[in-house]
């Protein structure tokens, strides 16, 4: 579900700051929803070390955390990974690519 919501947010053309704020809001909403659902689901009866670790650091909380990191990186202008450009503006979009010469091929 979170992947679909992220795809809808990222697909729309919008400013970097708006995208960062939307990702932060989505991360908060997902974390809250997942915490509520985890509490309603209950806990495992066996309290081994592994069970406690998985209950505390489950993917249910790591996913919103990483979405929030993406939102913060866009807000602090470190979001070059999401835009396809490096910090200096030398992205791969619009750059001419050199073609490698194949042995035996005639180049002009």
N, C-alpha and C positions, 0 to 999 in steps of 0.2 A: 504494500500500500504506500509506503513512504517513497519508494522508487517512482511510482506513478505521480505522486504529488511533486516530487523534485523535477521530474520531466516536464510537467505542466508549467512550473515556475520558470525553469531555465529556457524553455522553448520560446517564450514571449520576449520580443526585443524590448529591453528596458535598461536604464542606467545601472552602472555597477553598484552604486550605493543602495538603490532600491532592491536589487537582487540580493545584496548582503543582508539587508533588513528582513526581507521575506524569508531567507534561509534561516536566520536566527529565530524568527517567529515560528516557523515550521518546526525547528528543532525543539523549541520549548513546548509547543503543543504536542508533538510526538512523545517527548519524554514524559510529560504529565499523563497523557493517555496510556502509555505503556506501564507507568508506575501504578495507575489505578487498576488496570487490568491484571497486573501481576499480584496486587493485593487481593483482588477478588478471586484469583485462581487458587490462592492458598500456598502453603509451603510443603516441602517434602518432609516425610516423617523421619527419615534417616538424616542425622546431622553430622555427617562426616566432613572432613576438611574440604574435599572436592565439591560436595553439595553446597556448602556455604559459599565457596568461591564462585561457583556458577550462578547462584542466586543473586549475589551482590554485583558481579561484573558480567552479567549476561549481555548478549547482543542487543537486548531490548534497551539498554542504556548506552551502549557504545555507539550504536547507529545515530541517535540524535546528537551525541557528543561530537561525532565527526561531521555531521551536517552543520552544527554550530561553528566548528572550526573553519569550515568552508565559508560560512557567512562572515565570520570575523576577518578572515584573510581578504575577502573582497572589500570590507570596510576600511581596512588599514592599508589598502593599495598593494597587497601582496597576492592578489588574485590572478596572477598571470597564467596559472595553470588552467583556469576556467575560460579565459578569453582567447587562448591560443597564441598569445604574444608574450615576448619576454619583457622584462622591466624597461629595457631601453627602446622598446617599440620595434624590435626587429623580429616580427613574427613570421611564421611560415606562410601566412595568407598573402597572396599577391607577389610573392618572390618568384623570380624565374629560376628554374632548376636547370643545372647543367646536366647534359646527357653524357653518360659514360660511353667511351668509344669501345666498340666491339671489334676484336681482332678480325681482320679481313674485310671490314666495312669501309666504304669510301666516305670520307667526311668532307664537307665543303667548308 
